[in-house]
Amino acid sequence: MKLKLDANGHVVVENDMPVYIHDDGKEIPFDAPAALGKITSLNAEAKGHREAKEAAEGQLAKFAGIADPAKALEAIDIVTKLDQKLMPVRLMP
């Protein structure tokens, strides 16, 4: 991608933006403020995704020793039912 130059070797400007010529010959003005704004926006989005991923990995690490999640859930269900049966029932006088 090259800057478009006029006959005097000066950069061609369109709507206060320098014009670039792509390899396929297409000419496009470059809006630097919009490009910088988009880069900033994408960086913030990437940071949010990275932080969410790190938080999810931290939560997932708690379960690292569980080889069979289905059996773990079944065991939790069994223990919960046992606890419910073993808890003393208080009758109101």
mmCIF file as gemmi writes it, N, C-alpha and C atoms, coordinates in Angstrom:
data_model
loop_
_atom_site.group_PDB
_atom_site.id
_atom_site.type_symbol
_atom_site.label_atom_id
_atom_site.label_alt_id
_atom_site.label_comp_id
_atom_site.label_asym_id
_atom_site.label_entity_id
_atom_site.label_seq_id
_atom_site.pdbx_PDB_ins_code
_atom_site.Cartn_x
_atom_site.Cartn_y
_atom_site.Cartn_z
_atom_site.occupancy
_atom_site.B_iso_or_equiv
_atom_site.pdbx_formal_charge
_atom_site.auth_seq_id
_atom_site.auth_asym_id
_atom_site.pdbx_PDB_model_num
ATOM 1 N N . MET Axp A 1 ? 0.859 -1.16 0 1 0 ? 1 A 1
ATOM 2 C CA . MET Axp A 1 ? 0 0 0 1 0 ? 1 A 1
ATOM 3 C C . MET Axp A 1 ? 0.909 1.228 0 1 0 ? 1 A 1
ATOM 4 N N . LYS Axp A 2 ? 0.675 2.107 -0.947 1 0 ? 2 A 1
ATOM 5 C CA . LYS Axp A 2 ? 1.51 3.302 -1.086 1 0 ? 2 A 1
ATOM 6 C C . LYS Axp A 2 ? 0.641 4.549 -1.036 1 0 ? 2 A 1
ATOM 7 N N . LEU Axp A 3 ? 1.263 5.634 -0.604 1 0 ? 3 A 1
ATOM 8 C CA . LEU Axp A 3 ? 0.582 6.922 -0.666 1 0 ? 3 A 1
ATOM 9 C C . LEU Axp A 3 ? 0.449 7.347 -2.125 1 0 ? 3 A 1
ATOM 10 N N . LYS Axp A 4 ? -0.672 7.954 -2.442 1 0 ? 4 A 1
ATOM 11 C CA . LYS Axp A 4 ? -0.871 8.469 -3.794 1 0 ? 4 A 1
ATOM 12 C C . LYS Axp A 4 ? -0.218 9.848 -3.852 1 0 ? 4 A 1
ATOM 13 N N . LEU Axp A 5 ? 0.623 10.045 -4.852 1 0 ? 5 A 1
ATOM 14 C CA . LEU Axp A 5 ? 1.327 11.317 -5.02 1 0 ? 5 A 1
ATOM 15 C C . LEU Axp A 5 ? 0.859 11.991 -6.307 1 0 ? 5 A 1
ATOM 16 N N . ASP Axp A 6 ? 0.842 13.326 -6.277 1 0 ? 6 A 1
ATOM 17 C CA . ASP Axp A 6 ? 0.488 14.061 -7.49 1 0 ? 6 A 1
ATOM 18 C C . ASP Axp A 6 ? 1.731 14.225 -8.364 1 0 ? 6 A 1
ATOM 19 N N . ALA Axp A 7 ? 1.615 14.971 -9.451 1 0 ? 7 A 1
ATOM 20 C CA . ALA Axp A 7 ? 2.719 15.146 -10.405 1 0 ? 7 A 1
ATOM 21 C C . ALA Axp A 7 ? 3.925 15.823 -9.762 1 0 ? 7 A 1
ATOM 22 N N . ASN Axp A 8 ? 3.707 16.614 -8.722 1 0 ? 8 A 1
ATOM 23 C CA . ASN Axp A 8 ? 4.801 17.322 -8.048 1 0 ? 8 A 1
ATOM 24 C C . ASN Axp A 8 ? 5.394 16.511 -6.888 1 0 ? 8 A 1
ATOM 25 N N . GLY Axp A 9 ? 4.895 15.297 -6.677 1 0 ? 9 A 1
ATOM 26 C CA . GLY Axp A 9 ? 5.409 14.452 -5.606 1 0 ? 9 A 1
ATOM 27 C C . GLY Axp A 9 ? 4.778 14.719 -4.249 1 0 ? 9 A 1
ATOM 28 N N . HIS Axp A 10 ? 3.682 15.506 -4.237 1 0 ? 10 A 1
ATOM 29 C CA . HIS Axp A 10 ? 2.973 15.792 -2.993 1 0 ? 10 A 1
ATOM 30 C C . HIS Axp A 10 ? 1.883 14.744 -2.752 1 0 ? 10 A 1
ATOM 31 N N . VAL Axp A 11 ? 1.614 14.495 -1.504 1 0 ? 11 A 1
ATOM 32 C CA . VAL Axp A 11 ? 0.581 13.525 -1.141 1 0 ? 11 A 1
ATOM 33 C C . VAL Axp A 11 ? -0.789 14.056 -1.553 1 0 ? 11 A 1
ATOM 34 N N . VAL Axp A 12 ? -1.566 13.198 -2.191 1 0 ? 12 A 1
ATOM 35 C CA . VAL Axp A 12 ? -2.928 13.551 -2.59 1 0 ? 12 A 1
ATOM 36 C C . VAL Axp A 12 ? -3.813 13.424 -1.346 1 0 ? 12 A 1
ATOM 37 N N . VAL Axp A 13 ? -4.607 14.485 -1.109 1 0 ? 13 A 1
ATOM 38 C CA . VAL Axp A 13 ? -5.484 14.522 0.062 1 0 ? 13 A 1
ATOM 39 C C . VAL Axp A 13 ? -6.924 14.629 -0.411 1 0 ? 13 A 1
ATOM 40 N N . GLU Axp A 14 ? -7.788 13.824 0.21 1 0 ? 14 A 1
ATOM 41 C CA . GLU Axp A 14 ? -9.212 13.837 -0.104 1 0 ? 14 A 1
ATOM 42 C C . GLU Axp A 14 ? -9.981 13.924 1.212 1 0 ? 14 A 1
ATOM 43 N N . ASN Axp A 15 ? -10.812 14.946 1.373 1 0 ? 15 A 1
ATOM 44 C CA . ASN Axp A 15 ? -11.554 15.169 2.62 1 0 ? 15 A 1
ATOM 45 C C . ASN Axp A 15 ? -10.606 15.235 3.822 1 0 ? 15 A 1
ATOM 46 N N . ASP Axp A 16 ? -9.497 15.944 3.654 1 0 ? 16 A 1
ATOM 47 C CA . ASP Axp A 16 ? -8.475 16.119 4.701 1 0 ? 16 A 1
ATOM 48 C C . ASP Axp A 16 ? -7.808 14.815 5.113 1 0 ? 16 A 1
ATOM 49 N N . MET Axp A 17 ? -7.853 13.795 4.259 1 0 ? 17 A 1
ATOM 50 C CA . MET Axp A 17 ? -7.225 12.509 4.564 1 0 ? 17 A 1
ATOM 51 C C . MET Axp A 17 ? -6.287 12.118 3.422 1 0 ? 17 A 1
ATOM 52 N N . PRO Axp A 18 ? -5.104 11.583 3.76 1 0 ? 18 A 1
ATOM 53 C CA . PRO Axp A 18 ? -4.204 11.134 2.695 1 0 ? 18 A 1
ATOM 54 C C . PRO Axp A 18 ? -4.799 9.924 1.981 1 0 ? 18 A 1
ATOM 55 N N . VAL Axp A 19 ? -4.563 9.851 0.687 1 0 ? 19 A 1
ATOM 56 C CA . VAL Axp A 19 ? -5.108 8.763 -0.123 1 0 ? 19 A 1
ATOM 57 C C . VAL Axp A 19 ? -4.021 7.702 -0.312 1 0 ? 19 A 1
ATOM 58 N N . TYR Axp A 20 ? -4.404 6.454 -0.081 1 0 ? 20 A 1
ATOM 59 C CA . TYR Axp A 20 ? -3.493 5.333 -0.275 1 0 ? 20 A 1
ATOM 60 C C . TYR Axp A 20 ? -3.963 4.507 -1.458 1 0 ? 20 A 1
ATOM 61 N N . ILE Axp A 21 ? -2.99 3.917 -2.166 1 0 ? 21 A 1
ATOM 62 C CA . ILE Axp A 21 ? -3.3 3.034 -3.287 1 0 ? 21 A 1
ATOM 63 C C . ILE Axp A 21 ? -2.977 1.612 -2.844 1 0 ? 21 A 1
ATOM 64 N N . HIS Axp A 22 ? -3.999 0.766 -2.817 1 0 ? 22 A 1
ATOM 65 C CA . HIS Axp A 22 ? -3.816 -0.638 -2.444 1 0 ? 22 A 1
ATOM 66 C C . HIS Axp A 22 ? -3.154 -1.396 -3.582 1 0 ? 22 A 1
ATOM 67 N N . ASP Axp A 23 ? -2.692 -2.587 -3.291 1 0 ? 23 A 1
ATOM 68 C CA . ASP Axp A 23 ? -2.005 -3.404 -4.292 1 0 ? 23 A 1
ATOM 69 C C . ASP Axp A 23 ? -2.887 -3.709 -5.499 1 0 ? 23 A 1
ATOM 70 N N . ASP Axp A 24 ? -4.212 -3.754 -5.283 1 0 ? 24 A 1
ATOM 71 C CA . ASP Axp A 24 ? -5.128 -4.034 -6.396 1 0 ? 24 A 1
ATOM 72 C C . ASP Axp A 24 ? -5.488 -2.776 -7.188 1 0 ? 24 A 1
ATOM 73 N N . GLY Axp A 25 ? -4.898 -1.626 -6.804 1 0 ? 25 A 1
ATOM 74 C CA . GLY Axp A 25 ? -5.135 -0.378 -7.513 1 0 ? 25 A 1
ATOM 75 C C . GLY Axp A 25 ? -6.241 0.482 -6.93 1 0 ? 25 A 1
ATOM 76 N N . LYS Axp A 26 ? -6.957 -0.031 -5.954 1 0 ? 26 A 1
ATOM 77 C CA . LYS Axp A 26 ? -8.052 0.716 -5.341 1 0 ? 26 A 1
ATOM 78 C C . LYS Axp A 26 ? -7.486 1.851 -4.492 1 0 ? 26 A 1
ATOM 79 N N . GLU Axp A 27 ? -8.062 3.039 -4.653 1 0 ? 27 A 1
ATOM 80 C CA . GLU Axp A 27 ? -7.611 4.219 -3.918 1 0 ? 27 A 1
ATOM 81 C C . GLU Axp A 27 ? -8.587 4.514 -2.774 1 0 ? 27 A 1
ATOM 82 N N . ILE Axp A 28 ? -8.044 4.638 -1.553 1 0 ? 28 A 1
ATOM 83 C CA . ILE Axp A 28 ? -8.889 4.868 -0.386 1 0 ? 28 A 1
ATOM 84 C C . ILE Axp A 28 ? -8.245 5.91 0.532 1 0 ? 28 A 1
ATOM 85 N N . PRO Axp A 29 ? -9.027 6.934 0.92 1 0 ? 29 A 1
ATOM 86 C CA . PRO Axp A 29 ? -8.51 7.884 1.904 1 0 ? 29 A 1
ATOM 87 C C . PRO Axp A 29 ? -8.373 7.192 3.261 1 0 ? 29 A 1
ATOM 88 N N . PHE Axp A 30 ? -7.306 7.522 3.994 1 0 ? 30 A 1
ATOM 89 C CA . PHE Axp A 30 ? -7.068 6.897 5.298 1 0 ? 30 A 1
ATOM 90 C C . PHE Axp A 30 ? -7.504 7.852 6.394 1 0 ? 30 A 1
ATOM 91 N N . ASP Axp A 31 ? -8.49 7.435 7.178 1 0 ? 31 A 1
ATOM 92 C CA . ASP Axp A 31 ? -9.018 8.225 8.292 1 0 ? 31 A 1
ATOM 93 C C . ASP Axp A 31 ? -8.296 7.791 9.572 1 0 ? 31 A 1
ATOM 94 N N . ALA Axp A 32 ? -7.189 8.446 9.892 1 0 ? 32 A 1
ATOM 95 C CA . ALA Axp A 32 ? -6.365 8.07 11.043 1 0 ? 32 A 1
ATOM 96 C C . ALA Axp A 32 ? -7.119 8.157 12.365 1 0 ? 32 A 1
ATOM 97 N N . PRO Axp A 33 ? -7.872 9.234 12.641 1 0 ? 33 A 1
ATOM 98 C CA . PRO Axp A 33 ? -8.595 9.268 13.921 1 0 ? 33 A 1
ATOM 99 C C . PRO Axp A 33 ? -9.591 8.119 14.076 1 0 ? 33 A 1
ATOM 100 N N . ALA Axp A 34 ? -10.289 7.765 13.001 1 0 ? 34 A 1
ATOM 101 C CA . ALA Axp A 34 ? -11.238 6.648 13.073 1 0 ? 34 A 1
ATOM 102 C C . ALA Axp A 34 ? -10.495 5.328 13.286 1 0 ? 34 A 1
ATOM 103 N N . ALA Axp A 35 ? -9.357 5.174 12.621 1 0 ? 35 A 1
ATOM 104 C CA . ALA Axp A 35 ? -8.567 3.953 12.781 1 0 ? 35 A 1
ATOM 105 C C . ALA Axp A 35 ? -8.063 3.827 14.209 1 0 ? 35 A 1
ATOM 106 N N . LEU Axp A 36 ? -7.557 4.911 14.776 1 0 ? 36 A 1
ATOM 107 C CA . LEU Axp A 36 ? -7.071 4.874 16.162 1 0 ? 36 A 1
ATOM 108 C C . LEU Axp A 36 ? -8.213 4.601 17.138 1 0 ? 36 A 1
ATOM 109 N N . GLY Axp A 37 ? -9.375 5.175 16.874 1 0 ? 37 A 1
ATOM 110 C CA . GLY Axp A 37 ? -10.542 4.914 17.726 1 0 ? 37 A 1
ATOM 111 C C . GLY Axp A 37 ? -10.95 3.454 17.679 1 0 ? 37 A 1
ATOM 112 N N . LYS Axp A 38 ? -10.918 2.88 16.481 1 0 ? 38 A 1
ATOM 113 C CA . LYS Axp A 38 ? -11.279 1.469 16.323 1 0 ? 38 A 1
ATOM 114 C C . LYS Axp A 38 ? -10.262 0.566 17.014 1 0 ? 38 A 1
ATOM 115 N N . ILE Axp A 39 ? -8.975 0.901 16.892 1 0 ? 39 A 1
ATOM 116 C CA . ILE Axp A 39 ? -7.933 0.118 17.563 1 0 ? 39 A 1
ATOM 117 C C . ILE Axp A 39 ? -8.135 0.162 19.067 1 0 ? 39 A 1
ATOM 118 N N . THR Axp A 40 ? -8.431 1.335 19.608 1 0 ? 40 A 1
ATOM 119 C CA . THR Axp A 40 ? -8.681 1.481 21.041 1 0 ? 40 A 1
ATOM 120 C C . THR Axp A 40 ? -9.884 0.641 21.468 1 0 ? 40 A 1
ATOM 121 N N . SER Axp A 41 ? -10.937 0.686 20.672 1 0 ? 41 A 1
ATOM 122 C CA . SER Axp A 41 ? -12.147 -0.087 20.959 1 0 ? 41 A 1
ATOM 123 C C . SER Axp A 41 ? -11.863 -1.59 20.944 1 0 ? 41 A 1
ATOM 124 N N . LEU Axp A 42 ? -11.134 -2.046 19.945 1 0 ? 42 A 1
ATOM 125 C CA . LEU Axp A 42 ? -10.809 -3.47 19.84 1 0 ? 42 A 1
ATOM 126 C C . LEU Axp A 42 ? -9.889 -3.925 20.972 1 0 ? 42 A 1
ATOM 127 N N . ASN Axp A 43 ? -8.952 -3.06 21.366 1 0 ? 43 A 1
ATOM 128 C CA . ASN Axp A 43 ? -8.08 -3.396 22.495 1 0 ? 43 A 1
ATOM 129 C C . ASN Axp A 43 ? -8.888 -3.545 23.78 1 0 ? 43 A 1
ATOM 130 N N . ALA Axp A 44 ? -9.857 -2.662 24 1 0 ? 44 A 1
ATOM 131 C CA . ALA Axp A 44 ? -10.707 -2.751 25.192 1 0 ? 44 A 1
ATOM 132 C C . ALA Axp A 44 ? -11.544 -4.024 25.16 1 0 ? 44 A 1
ATOM 133 N N . GLU Axp A 45 ? -12.065 -4.363 23.99 1 0 ? 45 A 1
ATOM 134 C CA . GLU Axp A 45 ? -12.85 -5.591 23.841 1 0 ? 45 A 1
ATOM 135 C C . GLU Axp A 45 ? -11.982 -6.82 24.121 1 0 ? 45 A 1
ATOM 136 N N . ALA Axp A 46 ? -10.774 -6.824 23.58 1 0 ? 46 A 1
ATOM 137 C CA . ALA Axp A 46 ? -9.857 -7.948 23.803 1 0 ? 46 A 1
ATOM 138 C C . ALA Axp A 46 ? -9.511 -8.081 25.281 1 0 ? 46 A 1
ATOM 139 N N . LYS Axp A 47 ? -9.323 -6.937 25.953 1 0 ? 47 A 1
ATOM 140 C CA . LYS Axp A 47 ? -9.015 -6.958 27.389 1 0 ? 47 A 1
ATOM 141 C C . LYS Axp A 47 ? -10.182 -7.577 28.165 1 0 ? 47 A 1
ATOM 142 N N . GLY Axp A 48 ? -11.398 -7.198 27.814 1 0 ? 48 A 1
ATOM 143 C CA . GLY Axp A 48 ? -12.576 -7.752 28.472 1 0 ? 48 A 1
ATOM 144 C C . GLY Axp A 48 ? -12.676 -9.259 28.275 1 0 ? 48 A 1
ATOM 145 N N . HIS Axp A 49 ? -12.415 -9.711 27.046 1 0 ? 49 A 1
ATOM 146 C CA . HIS Axp A 49 ? -12.446 -11.153 26.771 1 0 ? 49 A 1
ATOM 147 C C . HIS Axp A 49 ? -11.356 -11.886 27.547 1 0 ? 49 A 1
ATOM 148 N N . ARG Axp A 50 ? -10.165 -11.281 27.602 1 0 ? 50 A 1
ATOM 149 C CA . ARG Axp A 50 ? -9.046 -11.902 28.317 1 0 ? 50 A 1
ATOM 150 C C . ARG Axp A 50 ? -9.36 -12.013 29.807 1 0 ? 50 A 1
ATOM 151 N N . GLU Axp A 51 ? -9.901 -10.947 30.401 1 0 ? 51 A 1
ATOM 152 C CA . GLU Axp A 51 ? -10.234 -10.965 31.829 1 0 ? 51 A 1
ATOM 153 C C . GLU Axp A 51 ? -11.325 -11.986 32.125 1 0 ? 51 A 1
ATOM 154 N N . ALA Axp A 52 ? -12.334 -12.075 31.255 1 0 ? 52 A 1
ATOM 155 C CA . ALA Axp A 52 ? -13.406 -13.057 31.45 1 0 ? 52 A 1
ATOM 156 C C . ALA Axp A 52 ? -12.856 -14.48 31.338 1 0 ? 52 A 1
ATOM 157 N N . LYS Axp A 53 ? -11.961 -14.694 30.398 1 0 ? 53 A 1
ATOM 158 C CA . LYS Axp A 53 ? -11.346 -16.012 30.221 1 0 ? 53 A 1
ATOM 159 C C . LYS Axp A 53 ? -10.53 -16.383 31.457 1 0 ? 53 A 1
ATOM 160 N N . GLU Axp A 54 ? -9.751 -15.441 31.961 1 0 ? 54 A 1
ATOM 161 C CA . GLU Axp A 54 ? -8.937 -15.717 33.144 1 0 ? 54 A 1
ATOM 162 C C . GLU Axp A 54 ? -9.816 -16.02 34.354 1 0 ? 54 A 1
ATOM 163 N N . ALA Axp A 55 ? -10.921 -15.296 34.501 1 0 ? 55 A 1
ATOM 164 C CA . ALA Axp A 55 ? -11.841 -15.545 35.617 1 0 ? 55 A 1
ATOM 165 C C . ALA Axp A 55 ? -12.476 -16.929 35.486 1 0 ? 55 A 1
ATOM 166 N N . ALA Axp A 56 ? -12.879 -17.295 34.284 1 0 ? 56 A 1
ATOM 167 C CA . ALA Axp A 56 ? -13.481 -18.616 34.06 1 0 ? 56 A 1
ATOM 168 C C . ALA Axp A 56 ? -12.467 -19.727 34.323 1 0 ? 56 A 1
ATOM 169 N N . GLU Axp A 57 ? -11.236 -19.52 33.881 1 0 ? 57 A 1
ATOM 170 C CA . GLU Axp A 57 ? -10.202 -20.526 34.138 1 0 ? 57 A 1
ATOM 171 C C . GLU Axp A 57 ? -9.938 -20.67 35.637 1 0 ? 57 A 1
ATOM 172 N N . GLY Axp A 58 ? -9.988 -19.544 36.37 1 0 ? 58 A 1
ATOM 173 C CA . GLY Axp A 58 ? -9.795 -19.592 37.82 1 0 ? 58 A 1
ATOM 174 C C . GLY Axp A 58 ? -10.897 -20.385 38.504 1 0 ? 58 A 1
ATOM 175 N N . GLN Axp A 59 ? -12.13 -20.189 38.072 1 0 ? 59 A 1
ATOM 176 C CA . GLN Axp A 59 ? -13.251 -20.944 38.632 1 0 ? 59 A 1
ATOM 177 C C . GLN Axp A 59 ? -13.151 -22.422 38.25 1 0 ? 59 A 1
ATOM 178 N N . LEU Axp A 60 ? -12.755 -22.685 37.038 1 0 ? 60 A 1
ATOM 179 C CA . LEU Axp A 60 ? -12.636 -24.055 36.559 1 0 ? 60 A 1
ATOM 180 C C . LEU Axp A 60 ? -11.516 -24.813 37.273 1 0 ? 60 A 1
ATOM 181 N N . ALA Axp A 61 ? -10.478 -24.112 37.683 1 0 ? 61 A 1
ATOM 182 C CA . ALA Axp A 61 ? -9.344 -24.751 38.366 1 0 ? 61 A 1
ATOM 183 C C . ALA Axp A 61 ? -9.776 -25.422 39.665 1 0 ? 61 A 1
ATOM 184 N N . LYS Axp A 62 ? -10.848 -24.939 40.267 1 0 ? 62 A 1
ATOM 185 C CA . LYS Axp A 62 ? -11.353 -25.533 41.506 1 0 ? 62 A 1
ATOM 186 C C . LYS Axp A 62 ? -11.782 -26.993 41.295 1 0 ? 62 A 1
ATOM 187 N N . PHE Axp A 63 ? -12.12 -27.348 40.077 1 0 ? 63 A 1
ATOM 188 C CA . PHE Axp A 63 ? -12.631 -28.674 39.762 1 0 ? 63 A 1
ATOM 189 C C . PHE Axp A 63 ? -11.606 -29.519 39.005 1 0 ? 63 A 1
ATOM 190 N N . ALA Axp A 64 ? -10.349 -29.137 39.065 1 0 ? 64 A 1
ATOM 191 C CA . ALA Axp A 64 ? -9.299 -29.796 38.279 1 0 ? 64 A 1
ATOM 192 C C . ALA Axp A 64 ? -9.155 -31.283 38.619 1 0 ? 64 A 1
ATOM 193 N N . GLY Axp A 65 ? -9.402 -31.686 39.868 1 0 ? 65 A 1
ATOM 194 C CA . GLY Axp A 65 ? -9.218 -33.077 40.262 1 0 ? 65 A 1
ATOM 195 C C . GLY Axp A 65 ? -10.388 -33.985 39.941 1 0 ? 65 A 1
ATOM 196 N N . ILE Axp A 66 ? -11.456 -33.446 39.411 1 0 ? 66 A 1
ATOM 197 C CA . ILE Axp A 66 ? -12.642 -34.26 39.105 1 0 ? 66 A 1
ATOM 198 C C . ILE Axp A 66 ? -12.496 -34.841 37.708 1 0 ? 66 A 1
ATOM 199 N N . ALA Axp A 67 ? -12.352 -36.171 37.67 1 0 ? 67 A 1
ATOM 200 C CA . ALA Axp A 67 ? -12.15 -36.843 36.383 1 0 ? 67 A 1
ATOM 201 C C . ALA Axp A 67 ? -13.471 -37.096 35.658 1 0 ? 67 A 1
ATOM 202 N N . ASP Axp A 68 ? -14.539 -37.377 36.424 1 0 ? 68 A 1
ATOM 203 C CA . ASP Axp A 68 ? -15.828 -37.707 35.817 1 0 ? 68 A 1
ATOM 204 C C . ASP Axp A 68 ? -16.903 -36.794 36.415 1 0 ? 68 A 1
ATOM 205 N N . PRO Axp A 69 ? -17.225 -35.687 35.744 1 0 ? 69 A 1
ATOM 206 C CA . PRO Axp A 69 ? -18.2 -34.735 36.279 1 0 ? 69 A 1
ATOM 207 C C . PRO Axp A 69 ? -19.578 -35.35 36.529 1 0 ? 69 A 1
ATOM 208 N N . ALA Axp A 70 ? -20.01 -36.29 35.703 1 0 ? 70 A 1
ATOM 209 C CA . ALA Axp A 70 ? -21.325 -36.912 35.882 1 0 ? 70 A 1
ATOM 210 C C . ALA Axp A 70 ? -21.367 -37.674 37.201 1 0 ? 70 A 1
ATOM 211 N N . LYS Axp A 71 ? -20.313 -38.414 37.5 1 0 ? 71 A 1
ATOM 212 C CA . LYS Axp A 71 ? -20.26 -39.151 38.761 1 0 ? 71 A 1
ATOM 213 C C . LYS Axp A 71 ? -20.168 -38.199 39.946 1 0 ? 71 A 1
ATOM 214 N N . ALA Axp A 72 ? -19.469 -37.093 39.788 1 0 ? 72 A 1
ATOM 215 C CA . ALA Axp A 72 ? -19.361 -36.112 40.872 1 0 ? 72 A 1
ATOM 216 C C . ALA Axp A 72 ? -20.736 -35.513 41.185 1 0 ? 72 A 1
ATOM 217 N N . LEU Axp A 73 ? -21.501 -35.192 40.164 1 0 ? 73 A 1
ATOM 218 C CA . LEU Axp A 73 ? -22.847 -34.654 40.369 1 0 ? 73 A 1
ATOM 219 C C . LEU Axp A 73 ? -23.753 -35.689 41.03 1 0 ? 73 A 1
ATOM 220 N N . GLU Axp A 74 ? -23.614 -36.932 40.608 1 0 ? 74 A 1
ATOM 221 C CA . GLU Axp A 74 ? -24.402 -38.012 41.205 1 0 ? 74 A 1
ATOM 222 C C . GLU Axp A 74 ? -24.054 -38.17 42.687 1 0 ? 74 A 1
ATOM 223 N N . ALA Axp A 75 ? -22.774 -38.091 43.018 1 0 ? 75 A 1
ATOM 224 C CA . ALA Axp A 75 ? -22.336 -38.208 44.417 1 0 ? 75 A 1
ATOM 225 C C . ALA Axp A 75 ? -22.877 -37.052 45.259 1 0 ? 75 A 1
ATOM 226 N N . ILE Axp A 76 ? -22.871 -35.869 44.705 1 0 ? 76 A 1
ATOM 227 C CA . ILE Axp A 76 ? -23.42 -34.71 45.422 1 0 ? 76 A 1
ATOM 228 C C . ILE Axp A 76 ? -24.905 -34.916 45.686 1 0 ? 76 A 1
ATOM 229 N N . ASP Axp A 77 ? -25.618 -35.425 44.697 1 0 ? 77 A 1
ATOM 230 C CA . ASP Axp A 77 ? -27.055 -35.691 44.849 1 0 ? 77 A 1
ATOM 231 C C . ASP Axp A 77 ? -27.298 -36.724 45.945 1 0 ? 77 A 1
ATOM 232 N N . ILE Axp A 78 ? -26.514 -37.788 45.972 1 0 ? 78 A 1
ATOM 233 C CA . ILE Axp A 78 ? -26.663 -38.841 46.99 1 0 ? 78 A 1
ATOM 234 C C . ILE Axp A 78 ? -26.402 -38.275 48.387 1 0 ? 78 A 1
ATOM 235 N N . VAL Axp A 79 ? -25.327 -37.515 48.525 1 0 ? 79 A 1
ATOM 236 C CA . VAL Axp A 79 ? -24.99 -36.932 49.835 1 0 ? 79 A 1
ATOM 237 C C . VAL Axp A 79 ? -26.077 -35.961 50.287 1 0 ? 79 A 1
ATOM 238 N N . THR Axp A 80 ? -26.611 -35.184 49.37 1 0 ? 80 A 1
ATOM 239 C CA . THR Axp A 80 ? -27.685 -34.245 49.713 1 0 ? 80 A 1
ATOM 240 C C . THR Axp A 80 ? -28.908 -34.997 50.228 1 0 ? 80 A 1
ATOM 241 N N . LYS Axp A 81 ? -29.263 -36.088 49.564 1 0 ? 81 A 1
ATOM 242 C CA . LYS Axp A 81 ? -30.418 -36.885 49.996 1 0 ? 81 A 1
ATOM 243 C C . LYS Axp A 81 ? -30.159 -37.527 51.351 1 0 ? 81 A 1
ATOM 244 N N . LEU Axp A 82 ? -28.932 -38.002 51.569 1 0 ? 82 A 1
ATOM 245 C CA . LEU Axp A 82 ? -28.581 -38.588 52.866 1 0 ? 82 A 1
ATOM 246 C C . LEU Axp A 82 ? -28.668 -37.542 53.97 1 0 ? 82 A 1
ATOM 247 N N . ASP Axp A 83 ? -28.155 -36.364 53.699 1 0 ? 83 A 1
ATOM 248 C CA . ASP Axp A 83 ? -28.206 -35.285 54.687 1 0 ? 83 A 1
ATOM 249 C C . ASP Axp A 83 ? -29.645 -34.939 55.052 1 0 ? 83 A 1
ATOM 250 N N . GLN Axp A 84 ? -30.52 -34.956 54.058 1 0 ? 84 A 1
ATOM 251 C CA . GLN Axp A 84 ? -31.921 -34.624 54.315 1 0 ? 84 A 1
ATOM 252 C C . GLN Axp A 84 ? -32.589 -35.682 55.191 1 0 ? 84 A 1
ATOM 253 N N . LYS Axp A 85 ? -32.21 -36.925 55.024 1 0 ? 85 A 1
ATOM 254 C CA . LYS Axp A 85 ? -32.795 -38.004 55.813 1 0 ? 85 A 1
ATOM 255 C C . LYS Axp A 85 ? -32.238 -38.041 57.227 1 0 ? 85 A 1
ATOM 256 N N . LEU Axp A 86 ? -30.989 -37.663 57.387 1 0 ? 86 A 1
ATOM 257 C CA . LEU Axp A 86 ? -30.336 -37.744 58.69 1 0 ? 86 A 1
ATOM 258 C C . LEU Axp A 86 ? -30.588 -36.529 59.579 1 0 ? 86 A 1
ATOM 259 N N . MET Axp A 87 ? -31.055 -35.461 59.008 1 0 ? 87 A 1
ATOM 260 C CA . MET Axp A 87 ? -31.277 -34.263 59.829 1 0 ? 87 A 1
ATOM 261 C C . MET Axp A 87 ? -32.466 -34.503 60.74 1 0 ? 87 A 1
ATOM 262 N N . PRO Axp A 88 ? -32.316 -34.219 62.018 1 0 ? 88 A 1
ATOM 263 C CA . PRO Axp A 88 ? -33.431 -34.444 62.949 1 0 ? 88 A 1
ATOM 264 C C . PRO Axp A 88 ? -34.575 -33.49 62.648 1 0 ? 88 A 1
ATOM 265 N N . VAL Axp A 89 ? -35.749 -34.01 62.766 1 0 ? 89 A 1
ATOM 266 C CA . VAL Axp A 89 ? -36.947 -33.216 62.554 1 0 ? 89 A 1
ATOM 267 C C . VAL Axp A 89 ? -37.459 -32.764 63.908 1 0 ? 89 A 1
ATOM 268 N N . ARG Axp A 90 ? -37.624 -31.493 64.06 1 0 ? 90 A 1
ATOM 269 C CA . ARG Axp A 90 ? -38.146 -30.975 65.326 1 0 ? 90 A 1
ATOM 270 C C . ARG Axp A 90 ? -39.653 -30.773 65.192 1 0 ? 90 A 1
ATOM 271 N N . LEU Axp A 91 ? -40.332 -31.318 66.135 1 0 ? 91 A 1
ATOM 272 C CA . LEU Axp A 91 ? -41.783 -31.161 66.143 1 0 ? 91 A 1
ATOM 273 C C . LEU Axp A 91 ? -42.14 -29.996 67.042 1 0 ? 91 A 1
ATOM 274 N N . MET Axp A 92 ? -43.101 -29.282 66.643 1 0 ? 92 A 1
ATOM 275 C CA . MET Axp A 92 ? -43.563 -28.133 67.447 1 0 ? 92 A 1
ATOM 276 C C . MET Axp A 92 ? -44.352 -28.67 68.633 1 0 ? 92 A 1
ATOM 277 N N . PRO Axp A 93 ? -44.098 -28.193 69.843 1 0 ? 93 A 1
ATOM 278 C CA . PRO Axp A 93 ? -44.86 -28.656 70.998 1 0 ? 93 A 1
ATOM 279 C C . PRO Axp A 93 ? -46.279 -28.162 71.01 1 0 ? 93 A 1
